[in-house]
Amino acid sequence: MSYRYAAKGQHLPDALRDGLIGTGIALVAVMVMLRATPRRRALAASCLVAVLGAELVWRNAGNSLNAEPAGRYAVFQKLPPEQLQGLTLLKAELDARHAKGEHPRVEILGLGGAWQNASMVLGLEDTIGYNPLRLADYERAVGPGENAADPNLRQFPGLFRGYRSRLASLLGLEYLVLDRPAERLPKHFPQLTGAKLLYGSGEMWIYRLDPAKPRAYLATRLVPVDSESVLDQDELPDFEGNDTALVDKDSVPKISGEFGLKDPAAPVTAAKGTATILAYRRNIVTVEVETDRDSVLVLHDIFYPGWQARVDGARRPILRTNLLFRGVEVPAGKHVVEFKFRPLSVDNLVAAASELLARDDDAGETAVR
Protein backbone atom coordinates (compact mmCIF):
# COMPACT_ATOMS: atom_id res chain seq x y z
CA MET A 1 0.00 0.00 0.00
CA SER A 2 2.79 2.42 0.91
CA TYR A 3 4.65 1.65 -2.31
CA ARG A 4 1.49 2.30 -4.32
CA TYR A 5 1.17 5.66 -2.57
CA ALA A 6 4.86 6.40 -3.29
CA ALA A 7 4.33 5.57 -6.96
CA LYS A 8 1.43 8.01 -7.18
CA GLY A 9 3.67 10.70 -5.70
CA GLN A 10 6.48 9.81 -8.15
CA HIS A 11 8.74 8.68 -5.29
CA LEU A 12 8.78 4.92 -5.94
CA PRO A 13 12.60 4.73 -6.45
CA ASP A 14 13.16 6.57 -3.16
CA ALA A 15 10.71 4.28 -1.36
CA LEU A 16 12.33 1.12 -2.79
CA ARG A 17 15.78 2.35 -1.82
CA ASP A 18 14.74 3.11 1.73
CA GLY A 19 12.87 -0.20 1.96
CA LEU A 20 16.02 -2.09 1.00
CA ILE A 21 18.08 -0.13 3.52
CA GLY A 22 15.59 -0.96 6.26
CA THR A 23 15.53 -4.63 5.31
CA GLY A 24 19.33 -4.74 5.31
CA ILE A 25 19.52 -3.20 8.77
CA ALA A 26 16.96 -5.71 10.08
CA LEU A 27 18.88 -8.70 8.63
CA VAL A 28 22.17 -7.49 10.08
CA ALA A 29 20.52 -6.98 13.46
CA VAL A 30 19.09 -10.51 13.44
CA MET A 31 22.47 -12.03 12.52
CA VAL A 32 24.30 -10.08 15.21
CA MET A 33 21.80 -11.06 17.90
CA LEU A 34 21.94 -14.76 16.88
CA ARG A 35 25.74 -14.94 16.88
CA ALA A 36 26.39 -12.81 19.96
CA THR A 37 27.16 -14.50 23.25
CA PRO A 38 24.68 -13.95 26.10
CA ARG A 39 27.05 -11.41 27.68
CA ARG A 40 27.36 -9.42 24.48
CA ARG A 41 23.70 -9.43 23.54
CA ALA A 42 22.98 -6.50 25.87
CA LEU A 43 25.67 -4.45 24.11
CA ALA A 44 24.37 -5.54 20.71
CA ALA A 45 20.83 -4.60 21.71
CA SER A 46 22.01 -1.15 22.85
CA CYS A 47 23.79 -0.59 19.54
CA LEU A 48 20.69 -1.70 17.68
CA VAL A 49 18.53 0.77 19.61
CA ALA A 50 21.01 3.56 18.83
CA VAL A 51 21.00 2.72 15.10
CA LEU A 52 17.21 2.51 14.93
CA GLY A 53 16.87 5.78 16.84
CA ALA A 54 19.25 7.52 14.44
CA GLU A 55 17.34 6.10 11.47
CA LEU A 56 14.07 7.32 12.94
CA VAL A 57 15.46 10.84 13.37
CA TRP A 58 16.85 10.81 9.84
CA ARG A 59 13.59 9.57 8.31
CA ASN A 60 11.55 12.24 10.06
CA ALA A 61 13.85 15.04 8.98
CA GLY A 62 12.98 16.90 5.80
CA ASN A 63 13.70 14.68 2.79
CA SER A 64 12.25 13.67 -0.54
CA LEU A 65 9.92 11.10 1.04
CA ASN A 66 7.97 13.43 3.29
CA ALA A 67 8.16 16.65 1.28
CA GLU A 68 5.01 18.13 -0.24
CA PRO A 69 4.72 20.00 -3.54
CA ALA A 70 6.18 23.49 -3.31
CA GLY A 71 2.74 25.04 -3.87
CA ARG A 72 1.60 23.84 -0.44
CA TYR A 73 4.17 26.11 1.19
CA ALA A 74 3.17 29.22 -0.75
CA VAL A 75 1.75 30.72 2.44
CA PHE A 76 5.35 31.07 3.66
CA GLN A 77 6.59 32.58 0.41
CA LYS A 78 4.12 34.24 -1.94
CA LEU A 79 0.39 34.32 -1.23
CA PRO A 80 -2.33 34.77 -3.83
CA PRO A 81 -3.21 38.50 -4.07
CA GLU A 82 -6.56 38.24 -2.26
CA GLN A 83 -5.04 36.24 0.63
CA LEU A 84 -2.09 38.62 0.92
CA GLN A 85 -4.43 41.62 1.05
CA GLY A 86 -6.65 39.97 3.67
CA LEU A 87 -3.70 38.87 5.80
CA THR A 88 -2.18 42.35 5.64
CA LEU A 89 -5.44 43.88 6.85
CA LEU A 90 -5.82 41.33 9.66
CA LYS A 91 -2.22 41.73 10.82
CA ALA A 92 -2.56 45.52 10.90
CA GLU A 93 -5.70 45.29 13.03
CA LEU A 94 -4.12 42.76 15.39
CA ASP A 95 -0.96 44.87 15.73
CA ALA A 96 -3.12 47.85 16.71
CA ARG A 97 -4.95 45.71 19.28
CA HIS A 98 -1.67 44.40 20.70
CA ALA A 99 -0.38 47.96 21.04
CA LYS A 100 -3.38 48.64 23.31
CA GLY A 101 -2.52 45.63 25.46
CA GLU A 102 -5.29 43.47 24.00
CA HIS A 103 -4.78 39.87 22.90
CA PRO A 104 -7.59 38.63 20.64
CA ARG A 105 -7.47 35.16 19.14
CA VAL A 106 -8.31 33.97 15.62
CA GLU A 107 -9.97 30.88 14.17
CA ILE A 108 -8.70 29.91 10.71
CA LEU A 109 -11.01 27.44 9.00
CA GLY A 110 -11.12 26.00 5.51
CA LEU A 111 -7.82 27.39 4.24
CA GLY A 112 -5.82 24.38 3.09
CA GLY A 113 -2.18 23.64 2.60
CA ALA A 114 0.18 24.93 5.26
CA TRP A 115 -2.19 27.56 6.65
CA GLN A 116 -2.90 25.62 9.83
CA ASN A 117 0.79 25.61 10.73
CA ALA A 118 1.47 29.00 9.20
CA SER A 119 -0.61 30.75 11.83
CA MET A 120 2.25 30.23 14.31
CA VAL A 121 4.86 31.58 11.90
CA LEU A 122 2.67 34.56 11.02
CA GLY A 123 2.06 35.40 14.68
CA LEU A 124 -1.66 34.57 14.69
CA GLU A 125 -3.08 32.92 17.82
CA ASP A 126 -5.20 30.34 16.05
CA THR A 127 -7.62 28.45 18.32
CA ILE A 128 -7.93 25.34 16.11
CA GLY A 129 -4.67 25.15 14.20
CA TYR A 130 -3.15 21.76 13.48
CA ASN A 131 -1.86 20.21 16.70
CA PRO A 132 -1.31 16.44 17.05
CA LEU A 133 -0.91 16.88 20.83
CA ARG A 134 -4.09 18.87 21.36
CA LEU A 135 -5.33 18.58 24.95
CA ALA A 136 -8.25 16.14 25.25
CA ASP A 137 -10.29 18.48 27.47
CA TYR A 138 -9.83 21.28 24.94
CA GLU A 139 -10.98 18.95 22.17
CA ARG A 140 -14.11 18.03 24.11
CA ALA A 141 -14.98 21.60 25.01
CA VAL A 142 -14.15 23.49 21.81
CA GLY A 143 -14.66 20.79 19.14
CA PRO A 144 -12.01 21.77 16.57
CA GLY A 145 -12.41 18.49 14.68
CA GLU A 146 -9.82 16.38 12.92
CA ASN A 147 -8.76 18.84 10.25
CA ALA A 148 -9.23 22.60 10.29
CA ALA A 149 -8.76 22.66 6.51
CA ASP A 150 -12.25 21.14 6.10
CA PRO A 151 -15.16 23.12 7.64
CA ASN A 152 -17.34 20.01 7.48
CA LEU A 153 -15.23 18.48 10.25
CA ARG A 154 -15.66 21.43 12.62
CA GLN A 155 -17.71 20.28 15.62
CA PHE A 156 -19.79 22.43 17.99
CA PRO A 157 -20.12 20.77 21.42
CA GLY A 158 -22.60 21.99 23.99
CA LEU A 159 -20.04 24.30 25.61
CA PHE A 160 -19.17 25.84 22.23
CA ARG A 161 -22.50 25.99 20.44
CA GLY A 162 -21.48 29.06 18.49
CA TYR A 163 -19.16 32.00 18.22
CA ARG A 164 -21.20 34.00 20.75
CA SER A 165 -20.94 31.33 23.44
CA ARG A 166 -19.40 32.09 26.83
CA LEU A 167 -16.49 29.73 26.13
CA ALA A 168 -15.69 31.51 22.86
CA SER A 169 -15.53 34.75 24.83
CA LEU A 170 -13.21 33.24 27.46
CA LEU A 171 -10.95 32.00 24.67
CA GLY A 172 -10.68 35.56 23.43
CA LEU A 173 -11.94 34.52 20.00
CA GLU A 174 -12.71 37.73 18.08
CA TYR A 175 -11.76 36.98 14.46
CA LEU A 176 -12.88 34.25 12.09
CA VAL A 177 -10.93 33.62 8.88
CA LEU A 178 -12.75 31.47 6.30
CA ASP A 179 -12.24 30.21 2.78
CA ARG A 180 -15.79 31.26 1.84
CA PRO A 181 -18.50 33.74 2.83
CA ALA A 182 -20.47 32.84 5.97
CA GLU A 183 -23.66 32.08 4.03
CA ARG A 184 -21.86 29.22 2.24
CA LEU A 185 -20.75 27.42 5.41
CA PRO A 186 -22.05 23.87 6.06
CA LYS A 187 -25.58 23.63 7.44
CA HIS A 188 -24.47 22.52 10.91
CA PHE A 189 -22.66 25.85 11.49
CA PRO A 190 -24.21 28.39 13.87
CA GLN A 191 -25.16 31.72 12.34
CA LEU A 192 -22.61 34.50 12.68
CA THR A 193 -25.10 36.88 14.28
CA GLY A 194 -23.61 40.32 14.77
CA ALA A 195 -20.34 39.46 13.02
CA LYS A 196 -18.81 42.23 10.92
CA LEU A 197 -17.21 41.44 7.57
CA LEU A 198 -13.73 43.01 7.50
CA TYR A 199 -12.59 41.58 4.21
CA GLY A 200 -13.95 39.21 1.58
CA SER A 201 -12.52 38.07 -1.73
CA GLY A 202 -11.86 34.73 -3.42
CA GLU A 203 -10.81 32.24 -0.76
CA MET A 204 -10.23 34.70 2.08
CA TRP A 205 -13.11 36.02 4.19
CA ILE A 206 -12.44 37.68 7.55
CA TYR A 207 -15.12 38.41 10.16
CA ARG A 208 -14.85 40.32 13.43
CA LEU A 209 -16.87 38.71 16.22
CA ASP A 210 -18.23 40.12 19.48
CA PRO A 211 -15.73 41.58 21.97
CA ALA A 212 -14.32 38.85 24.21
CA LYS A 213 -13.26 38.59 27.83
CA PRO A 214 -9.80 40.02 28.59
CA ARG A 215 -6.82 37.67 28.44
CA ALA A 216 -6.05 38.39 32.12
CA TYR A 217 -8.22 39.68 34.96
CA LEU A 218 -8.53 39.63 38.76
CA ALA A 219 -11.15 37.49 40.51
CA THR A 220 -12.21 37.83 44.14
CA ARG A 221 -15.07 35.31 44.07
CA LEU A 222 -14.38 31.69 43.13
CA VAL A 223 -17.08 29.16 42.24
CA PRO A 224 -15.94 25.54 42.77
CA VAL A 225 -16.83 23.15 39.92
CA ASP A 226 -16.10 19.59 38.83
CA SER A 227 -14.44 20.29 35.49
CA GLU A 228 -14.96 16.75 34.17
CA SER A 229 -18.71 17.02 34.79
CA VAL A 230 -18.90 20.50 33.25
CA LEU A 231 -17.25 19.23 30.06
CA ASP A 232 -20.33 17.08 29.45
CA GLN A 233 -22.79 19.94 29.98
CA ASP A 234 -24.39 22.24 27.42
CA GLU A 235 -23.28 25.47 29.09
CA LEU A 236 -20.78 26.74 31.59
CA PRO A 237 -22.14 27.34 35.11
CA ASP A 238 -23.49 30.84 35.49
CA PHE A 239 -20.82 33.23 36.72
CA GLU A 240 -21.40 36.83 35.84
CA GLY A 241 -19.20 39.84 36.53
CA ASN A 242 -15.53 40.47 35.95
CA ASP A 243 -14.69 39.62 39.58
CA THR A 244 -15.79 35.96 39.45
CA ALA A 245 -14.05 32.80 38.22
CA LEU A 246 -14.76 29.09 38.18
CA VAL A 247 -12.15 27.00 39.99
CA ASP A 248 -11.73 23.25 39.67
CA LYS A 249 -12.47 21.32 42.87
CA ASP A 250 -8.98 19.79 42.78
CA SER A 251 -7.48 23.29 42.86
CA VAL A 252 -9.50 24.41 45.90
CA PRO A 253 -7.09 22.88 48.48
CA LYS A 254 -4.27 24.99 47.00
CA ILE A 255 -6.09 28.24 47.82
CA SER A 256 -5.25 30.01 51.09
CA GLY A 257 -7.94 32.72 50.97
CA GLU A 258 -11.70 32.19 51.20
CA PHE A 259 -12.88 34.10 48.11
CA GLY A 260 -16.48 33.26 48.93
CA LEU A 261 -15.71 29.52 48.82
CA LYS A 262 -17.10 28.75 52.28
CA ASP A 263 -20.20 30.89 51.91
CA PRO A 264 -21.14 31.46 48.25
CA ALA A 265 -23.96 33.79 49.29
CA ALA A 266 -21.68 36.10 51.28
CA PRO A 267 -20.93 39.44 49.61
CA VAL A 268 -17.48 39.67 48.05
CA THR A 269 -15.96 42.99 47.10
CA ALA A 270 -14.40 43.21 43.66
CA ALA A 271 -10.74 44.12 43.55
CA LYS A 272 -9.71 47.61 42.59
CA GLY A 273 -6.69 47.02 40.45
CA THR A 274 -5.25 46.00 37.13
CA ALA A 275 -3.67 42.98 35.42
CA THR A 276 -1.33 44.15 32.67
CA ILE A 277 0.50 41.73 30.39
CA LEU A 278 4.11 42.97 30.16
CA ALA A 279 5.49 40.21 27.94
CA TYR A 280 3.78 37.46 26.02
CA ARG A 281 5.86 34.70 24.43
CA ARG A 282 5.16 31.06 23.68
CA ASN A 283 6.85 29.72 26.81
CA ILE A 284 6.82 32.75 29.14
CA VAL A 285 4.03 35.15 30.06
CA THR A 286 4.73 38.03 32.44
CA VAL A 287 1.87 39.94 34.07
CA GLU A 288 2.03 42.98 36.34
CA VAL A 289 -0.70 42.92 38.96
CA GLU A 290 -1.85 45.74 41.22
CA THR A 291 -4.74 45.00 43.57
CA ASP A 292 -6.16 46.41 46.80
CA ARG A 293 -7.05 42.96 48.16
CA ASP A 294 -6.16 39.27 47.86
CA SER A 295 -7.18 38.09 44.40
CA VAL A 296 -6.76 35.31 41.89
CA LEU A 297 -5.11 36.33 38.65
CA VAL A 298 -6.89 34.47 35.85
CA LEU A 299 -4.95 34.05 32.62
CA HIS A 300 -6.99 32.71 29.72
CA ASP A 301 -4.22 30.42 28.52
CA ILE A 302 -4.59 26.66 28.59
CA PHE A 303 -4.08 24.81 31.87
CA TYR A 304 -1.49 22.20 30.96
CA PRO A 305 1.17 20.14 32.80
CA GLY A 306 4.62 21.70 32.80
CA TRP A 307 3.63 25.31 33.50
CA GLN A 308 5.03 26.96 36.62
CA ALA A 309 3.99 30.25 38.24
CA ARG A 310 6.07 32.66 40.31
CA VAL A 311 4.81 35.73 42.15
CA ASP A 312 7.69 38.14 42.75
CA GLY A 313 10.04 35.20 42.18
CA ALA A 314 8.34 32.86 44.69
CA ARG A 315 6.73 29.64 43.38
CA ARG A 316 2.94 29.53 43.67
CA PRO A 317 0.59 26.68 42.68
CA ILE A 318 -1.31 27.08 39.42
CA LEU A 319 -5.07 26.80 39.74
CA ARG A 320 -7.34 25.38 37.05
CA THR A 321 -9.80 28.20 36.43
CA ASN A 322 -12.72 28.76 34.07
CA LEU A 323 -12.62 25.09 33.03
CA LEU A 324 -9.60 25.21 30.69
CA PHE A 325 -7.39 28.03 31.89
CA ARG A 326 -4.74 29.01 34.45
CA GLY A 327 -4.92 31.08 37.60
CA VAL A 328 -2.64 31.98 40.51
CA GLU A 329 -3.38 33.53 43.89
CA VAL A 330 -1.84 36.97 44.52
CA PRO A 331 -1.89 39.06 47.72
CA ALA A 332 -2.85 42.70 47.92
CA GLY A 333 -0.28 45.09 46.51
CA LYS A 334 1.79 45.37 43.36
CA HIS A 335 3.40 42.21 42.02
CA VAL A 336 5.01 40.66 38.96
CA VAL A 337 3.65 37.23 38.03
CA GLU A 338 5.54 34.97 35.64
CA PHE A 339 4.13 31.85 33.99
CA LYS A 340 6.92 29.71 32.54
CA PHE A 341 6.63 26.45 30.62
CA ARG A 342 9.15 23.92 31.94
CA PRO A 343 7.98 20.48 30.76
CA LEU A 344 11.30 18.80 31.64
CA SER A 345 11.55 20.16 35.17
CA VAL A 346 11.99 17.59 37.94
CA ASP A 347 8.63 18.56 39.48
CA ASN A 348 6.77 18.05 36.22
CA LEU A 349 8.44 14.73 35.41
CA VAL A 350 7.71 13.41 38.92
CA ALA A 351 4.09 14.57 38.65
CA ALA A 352 3.72 12.93 35.22
CA ALA A 353 5.20 9.65 36.49
CA SER A 354 2.94 9.71 39.57
CA GLU A 355 -0.15 10.27 37.42
CA LEU A 356 0.87 7.44 35.11
CA LEU A 357 1.35 5.06 38.04
CA ALA A 358 -1.98 6.13 39.52
CA ARG A 359 -3.73 5.33 36.23
CA ASP A 360 -2.03 1.92 36.11
CA ASP A 361 -3.19 1.20 39.67
CA ASP A 362 -6.76 2.24 38.79
CA ALA A 363 -6.69 0.02 35.71
CA GLY A 364 -5.38 -2.87 37.80
CA GLU A 365 -8.12 -2.48 40.40
CA THR A 366 -10.75 -2.38 37.66
CA ALA A 367 -9.35 -5.59 36.16
CA VAL A 368 -9.44 -7.34 39.56
CA ARG A 369 -13.05 -6.35 40.10
C-alpha positions as CSV (number, residue, x, y, z in Angstrom):
1,M,0.0,0.0,0.0
2,S,2.8,2.4,0.9
3,Y,4.7,1.7,-2.3
4,R,1.5,2.3,-4.3
5,Y,1.2,5.7,-2.6
6,A,4.9,6.4,-3.3
7,A,4.3,5.6,-7.0
8,K,1.4,8.0,-7.2
9,G,3.7,10.7,-5.7
10,Q,6.5,9.8,-8.1
11,H,8.7,8.7,-5.3
12,L,8.8,4.9,-5.9
13,P,12.6,4.7,-6.4
14,D,13.2,6.6,-3.2
15,A,10.7,4.3,-1.4
16,L,12.3,1.1,-2.8
17,R,15.8,2.4,-1.8
18,D,14.7,3.1,1.7
19,G,12.9,-0.2,2.0
20,L,16.0,-2.1,1.0
21,I,18.1,-0.1,3.5
22,G,15.6,-1.0,6.3
23,T,15.5,-4.6,5.3
24,G,19.3,-4.7,5.3
25,I,19.5,-3.2,8.8
26,A,17.0,-5.7,10.1
27,L,18.9,-8.7,8.6
28,V,22.2,-7.5,10.1
29,A,20.5,-7.0,13.5
30,V,19.1,-10.5,13.4
31,M,22.5,-12.0,12.5
32,V,24.3,-10.1,15.2
33,M,21.8,-11.1,17.9
34,L,21.9,-14.8,16.9
35,R,25.7,-14.9,16.9
36,A,26.4,-12.8,20.0
37,T,27.2,-14.5,23.2
38,P,24.7,-13.9,26.1
39,R,27.0,-11.4,27.7
40,R,27.4,-9.4,24.5
41,R,23.7,-9.4,23.5
42,A,23.0,-6.5,25.9
43,L,25.7,-4.5,24.1
44,A,24.4,-5.5,20.7
45,A,20.8,-4.6,21.7
46,S,22.0,-1.2,22.9
47,C,23.8,-0.6,19.5
48,L,20.7,-1.7,17.7
49,V,18.5,0.8,19.6
50,A,21.0,3.6,18.8
51,V,21.0,2.7,15.1
52,L,17.2,2.5,14.9
53,G,16.9,5.8,16.8
54,A,19.3,7.5,14.4
55,E,17.3,6.1,11.5
56,L,14.1,7.3,12.9
57,V,15.5,10.8,13.4
58,W,16.9,10.8,9.8
59,R,13.6,9.6,8.3
60,N,11.5,12.2,10.1
61,A,13.9,15.0,9.0
62,G,13.0,16.9,5.8
63,N,13.7,14.7,2.8
64,S,12.2,13.7,-0.5
65,L,9.9,11.1,1.0
66,N,8.0,13.4,3.3
67,A,8.2,16.7,1.3
68,E,5.0,18.1,-0.2
69,P,4.7,20.0,-3.5
70,A,6.2,23.5,-3.3
71,G,2.7,25.0,-3.9
72,R,1.6,23.8,-0.4
73,Y,4.2,26.1,1.2
74,A,3.2,29.2,-0.7
75,V,1.8,30.7,2.4
76,F,5.3,31.1,3.7
77,Q,6.6,32.6,0.4
78,K,4.1,34.2,-1.9
79,L,0.4,34.3,-1.2
80,P,-2.3,34.8,-3.8
81,P,-3.2,38.5,-4.1
82,E,-6.6,38.2,-2.3
83,Q,-5.0,36.2,0.6
84,L,-2.1,38.6,0.9
85,Q,-4.4,41.6,1.0
86,G,-6.6,40.0,3.7
87,L,-3.7,38.9,5.8
88,T,-2.2,42.4,5.6
89,L,-5.4,43.9,6.9
90,L,-5.8,41.3,9.7
91,K,-2.2,41.7,10.8
92,A,-2.6,45.5,10.9
93,E,-5.7,45.3,13.0
94,L,-4.1,42.8,15.4
95,D,-1.0,44.9,15.7
96,A,-3.1,47.9,16.7
97,R,-5.0,45.7,19.3
98,H,-1.7,44.4,20.7
99,A,-0.4,48.0,21.0
100,K,-3.4,48.6,23.3
101,G,-2.5,45.6,25.5
102,E,-5.3,43.5,24.0
103,H,-4.8,39.9,22.9
104,P,-7.6,38.6,20.6
105,R,-7.5,35.2,19.1
106,V,-8.3,34.0,15.6
107,E,-10.0,30.9,14.2
108,I,-8.7,29.9,10.7
109,L,-11.0,27.4,9.0
110,G,-11.1,26.0,5.5
111,L,-7.8,27.4,4.2
112,G,-5.8,24.4,3.1
113,G,-2.2,23.6,2.6
114,A,0.2,24.9,5.3
115,W,-2.2,27.6,6.7
116,Q,-2.9,25.6,9.8
117,N,0.8,25.6,10.7
118,A,1.5,29.0,9.2
119,S,-0.6,30.7,11.8
120,M,2.2,30.2,14.3
121,V,4.9,31.6,11.9
122,L,2.7,34.6,11.0
123,G,2.1,35.4,14.7
124,L,-1.7,34.6,14.7
125,E,-3.1,32.9,17.8
126,D,-5.2,30.3,16.0
127,T,-7.6,28.5,18.3
128,I,-7.9,25.3,16.1
129,G,-4.7,25.2,14.2
130,Y,-3.1,21.8,13.5
131,N,-1.9,20.2,16.7
132,P,-1.3,16.4,17.1
133,L,-0.9,16.9,20.8
134,R,-4.1,18.9,21.4
135,L,-5.3,18.6,24.9
136,A,-8.2,16.1,25.2
137,D,-10.3,18.5,27.5
138,Y,-9.8,21.3,24.9
139,E,-11.0,19.0,22.2
140,R,-14.1,18.0,24.1
141,A,-15.0,21.6,25.0
142,V,-14.1,23.5,21.8
143,G,-14.7,20.8,19.1
144,P,-12.0,21.8,16.6
145,G,-12.4,18.5,14.7
146,E,-9.8,16.4,12.9
147,N,-8.8,18.8,10.3
148,A,-9.2,22.6,10.3
149,A,-8.8,22.7,6.5
150,D,-12.2,21.1,6.1
151,P,-15.2,23.1,7.6
152,N,-17.3,20.0,7.5
153,L,-15.2,18.5,10.3
154,R,-15.7,21.4,12.6
155,Q,-17.7,20.3,15.6
156,F,-19.8,22.4,18.0
157,P,-20.1,20.8,21.4
158,G,-22.6,22.0,24.0
159,L,-20.0,24.3,25.6
160,F,-19.2,25.8,22.2
161,R,-22.5,26.0,20.4
162,G,-21.5,29.1,18.5
163,Y,-19.2,32.0,18.2
164,R,-21.2,34.0,20.8
165,S,-20.9,31.3,23.4
166,R,-19.4,32.1,26.8
167,L,-16.5,29.7,26.1
168,A,-15.7,31.5,22.9
169,S,-15.5,34.7,24.8
170,L,-13.2,33.2,27.5
171,L,-10.9,32.0,24.7
172,G,-10.7,35.6,23.4
173,L,-11.9,34.5,20.0
174,E,-12.7,37.7,18.1
175,Y,-11.8,37.0,14.5
176,L,-12.9,34.2,12.1
177,V,-10.9,33.6,8.9
178,L,-12.8,31.5,6.3
179,D,-12.2,30.2,2.8
180,R,-15.8,31.3,1.8
181,P,-18.5,33.7,2.8
182,A,-20.5,32.8,6.0
183,E,-23.7,32.1,4.0
184,R,-21.9,29.2,2.2
185,L,-20.8,27.4,5.4
186,P,-22.0,23.9,6.1
187,K,-25.6,23.6,7.4
188,H,-24.5,22.5,10.9
189,F,-22.7,25.8,11.5
190,P,-24.2,28.4,13.9
191,Q,-25.2,31.7,12.3
192,L,-22.6,34.5,12.7
193,T,-25.1,36.9,14.3
194,G,-23.6,40.3,14.8
195,A,-20.3,39.5,13.0
196,K,-18.8,42.2,10.9
197,L,-17.2,41.4,7.6
198,L,-13.7,43.0,7.5
199,Y,-12.6,41.6,4.2
200,G,-13.9,39.2,1.6
201,S,-12.5,38.1,-1.7
202,G,-11.9,34.7,-3.4
203,E,-10.8,32.2,-0.8
204,M,-10.2,34.7,2.1
205,W,-13.1,36.0,4.2
206,I,-12.4,37.7,7.6
207,Y,-15.1,38.4,10.2
208,R,-14.8,40.3,13.4
209,L,-16.9,38.7,16.2
210,D,-18.2,40.1,19.5
211,P,-15.7,41.6,22.0
212,A,-14.3,38.8,24.2
213,K,-13.3,38.6,27.8
214,P,-9.8,40.0,28.6
215,R,-6.8,37.7,28.4
216,A,-6.0,38.4,32.1
217,Y,-8.2,39.7,35.0
218,L,-8.5,39.6,38.8
219,A,-11.1,37.5,40.5
220,T,-12.2,37.8,44.1
221,R,-15.1,35.3,44.1
222,L,-14.4,31.7,43.1
223,V,-17.1,29.2,42.2
224,P,-15.9,25.5,42.8
225,V,-16.8,23.1,39.9
226,D,-16.1,19.6,38.8
227,S,-14.4,20.3,35.5
228,E,-15.0,16.8,34.2
229,S,-18.7,17.0,34.8
230,V,-18.9,20.5,33.3
231,L,-17.2,19.2,30.1
232,D,-20.3,17.1,29.4
233,Q,-22.8,19.9,30.0
234,D,-24.4,22.2,27.4
235,E,-23.3,25.5,29.1
236,L,-20.8,26.7,31.6
237,P,-22.1,27.3,35.1
238,D,-23.5,30.8,35.5
239,F,-20.8,33.2,36.7
240,E,-21.4,36.8,35.8
241,G,-19.2,39.8,36.5
242,N,-15.5,40.5,35.9
243,D,-14.7,39.6,39.6
244,T,-15.8,36.0,39.5
245,A,-14.1,32.8,38.2
246,L,-14.8,29.1,38.2
247,V,-12.2,27.0,40.0
248,D,-11.7,23.3,39.7
249,K,-12.5,21.3,42.9
250,D,-9.0,19.8,42.8
251,S,-7.5,23.3,42.9
252,V,-9.5,24.4,45.9
253,P,-7.1,22.9,48.5
254,K,-4.3,25.0,47.0
255,I,-6.1,28.2,47.8
256,S,-5.2,30.0,51.1
257,G,-7.9,32.7,51.0
258,E,-11.7,32.2,51.2
259,F,-12.9,34.1,48.1
260,G,-16.5,33.3,48.9
261,L,-15.7,29.5,48.8
262,K,-17.1,28.8,52.3
263,D,-20.2,30.9,51.9
264,P,-21.1,31.5,48.3
265,A,-24.0,33.8,49.3
266,A,-21.7,36.1,51.3
267,P,-20.9,39.4,49.6
268,V,-17.5,39.7,48.1
269,T,-16.0,43.0,47.1
270,A,-14.4,43.2,43.7
271,A,-10.7,44.1,43.5
272,K,-9.7,47.6,42.6
273,G,-6.7,47.0,40.5
274,T,-5.2,46.0,37.1
275,A,-3.7,43.0,35.4
276,T,-1.3,44.2,32.7
277,I,0.5,41.7,30.4
278,L,4.1,43.0,30.2
279,A,5.5,40.2,27.9
280,Y,3.8,37.5,26.0
281,R,5.9,34.7,24.4
282,R,5.2,31.1,23.7
283,N,6.8,29.7,26.8
284,I,6.8,32.7,29.1
285,V,4.0,35.2,30.1
286,T,4.7,38.0,32.4
287,V,1.9,39.9,34.1
288,E,2.0,43.0,36.3
289,V,-0.7,42.9,39.0
290,E,-1.8,45.7,41.2
291,T,-4.7,45.0,43.6
292,D,-6.2,46.4,46.8
293,R,-7.1,43.0,48.2
294,D,-6.2,39.3,47.9
295,S,-7.2,38.1,44.4
296,V,-6.8,35.3,41.9
297,L,-5.1,36.3,38.7
298,V,-6.9,34.5,35.8
299,L,-4.9,34.0,32.6
300,H,-7.0,32.7,29.7
301,D,-4.2,30.4,28.5
302,I,-4.6,26.7,28.6
303,F,-4.1,24.8,31.9
304,Y,-1.5,22.2,31.0
305,P,1.2,20.1,32.8
306,G,4.6,21.7,32.8
307,W,3.6,25.3,33.5
308,Q,5.0,27.0,36.6
309,A,4.0,30.2,38.2
310,R,6.1,32.7,40.3
311,V,4.8,35.7,42.2
312,D,7.7,38.1,42.7
313,G,10.0,35.2,42.2
314,A,8.3,32.9,44.7
315,R,6.7,29.6,43.4
316,R,2.9,29.5,43.7
317,P,0.6,26.7,42.7
318,I,-1.3,27.1,39.4
319,L,-5.1,26.8,39.7
320,R,-7.3,25.4,37.1
321,T,-9.8,28.2,36.4
322,N,-12.7,28.8,34.1
323,L,-12.6,25.1,33.0
324,L,-9.6,25.2,30.7
325,F,-7.4,28.0,31.9
326,R,-4.7,29.0,34.5
327,G,-4.9,31.1,37.6
328,V,-2.6,32.0,40.5
329,E,-3.4,33.5,43.9
330,V,-1.8,37.0,44.5
331,P,-1.9,39.1,47.7
332,A,-2.9,42.7,47.9
333,G,-0.3,45.1,46.5
334,K,1.8,45.4,43.4
335,H,3.4,42.2,42.0
336,V,5.0,40.7,39.0
337,V,3.7,37.2,38.0
338,E,5.5,35.0,35.6
339,F,4.1,31.9,34.0
340,K,6.9,29.7,32.5
341,F,6.6,26.4,30.6
342,R,9.2,23.9,31.9
343,P,8.0,20.5,30.8
344,L,11.3,18.8,31.6
345,S,11.5,20.2,35.2
346,V,12.0,17.6,37.9
347,D,8.6,18.6,39.5
348,N,6.8,18.1,36.2
349,L,8.4,14.7,35.4
350,V,7.7,13.4,38.9
351,A,4.1,14.6,38.7
352,A,3.7,12.9,35.2
353,A,5.2,9.7,36.5
354,S,2.9,9.7,39.6
355,E,-0.2,10.3,37.4
356,L,0.9,7.4,35.1
357,L,1.4,5.1,38.0
358,A,-2.0,6.1,39.5
359,R,-3.7,5.3,36.2
360,D,-2.0,1.9,36.1
361,D,-3.2,1.2,39.7
362,D,-6.8,2.2,38.8
363,A,-6.7,0.0,35.7
364,G,-5.4,-2.9,37.8
365,E,-8.1,-2.5,40.4
366,T,-10.7,-2.4,37.7
367,A,-9.4,-5.6,36.2
368,V,-9.4,-7.3,39.6
369,R,-13.0,-6.4,40.1
